Amino acid sequence: MGHNNSANKAFIGKVSPKIVDTVRFNNRYIDLETVKEKATGIASAIMIFAGIVAFSFLFFI
């Protein structure tokens, strides 16, 4: 049995539109993935800084 309906033929070779979640910040729309990447980068930088501070504190005791 073949599925030869017109709905399947209409989407052959076409890319479906990508749904992008956005966040409004300072009257600008920012992609949610970008926000997550930047937040992860900031969090990792804070963790590295906290580790350096903790190590230096233990080193000076």
C-alpha positions as CSV (number, residue, x, y, z in Angstrom):
1,M,0.0,0.0,0.0
2,G,1.4,3.3,-1.0
3,H,0.8,6.6,0.9
4,N,0.2,8.8,-2.1
5,N,-1.9,11.6,-0.5
6,S,-1.4,15.2,-1.3
7,A,-0.3,16.2,2.2
8,N,2.9,14.1,1.9
9,K,3.7,15.4,-1.6
10,A,3.3,19.0,-0.5
11,F,6.1,18.8,2.1
12,I,8.6,16.8,0.0
13,G,11.9,18.8,-0.2
14,K,10.6,21.6,2.0
15,V,12.1,22.4,5.4
16,S,9.5,22.8,8.2
17,P,9.9,26.1,10.0
18,K,11.9,26.0,13.2
19,I,10.2,27.2,16.3
20,V,12.5,29.3,18.4
21,D,11.9,30.2,22.0
22,T,12.8,33.8,22.7
23,V,13.2,36.0,25.8
24,R,12.5,39.7,25.7
25,F,15.3,41.6,27.4
26,N,15.8,45.4,27.1
27,N,13.2,45.6,24.3
28,R,15.2,43.0,22.3
29,Y,14.3,39.4,21.7
30,I,17.1,36.9,22.5
31,D,17.1,33.3,21.5
32,L,16.6,31.1,24.6
33,E,19.5,28.8,23.6
34,T,21.8,31.8,23.6
35,V,20.6,32.8,27.1
36,K,21.2,29.2,28.4
37,E,24.7,29.1,26.9
38,K,25.7,32.5,28.4
39,A,24.2,31.5,31.8
40,T,26.2,28.3,31.7
41,G,29.4,30.2,30.9
42,I,28.8,32.8,33.6
43,A,28.1,30.0,36.2
44,S,31.2,28.1,35.2
45,A,33.3,31.3,35.5
46,I,31.9,31.9,39.0
47,M,32.6,28.3,40.0
48,I,36.2,28.6,38.8
49,F,36.7,31.9,40.6
50,A,35.2,30.4,43.8
51,G,37.6,27.4,43.5
52,I,40.6,29.7,43.1
53,V,39.5,31.8,46.1
54,A,38.9,28.7,48.2
55,F,42.3,27.2,47.2
56,S,44.1,30.4,48.0
57,F,42.3,30.6,51.4
58,L,43.5,27.1,52.3
59,F,46.9,27.8,51.0
60,F,47.4,30.9,53.2
61,I,46.3,29.0,56.4
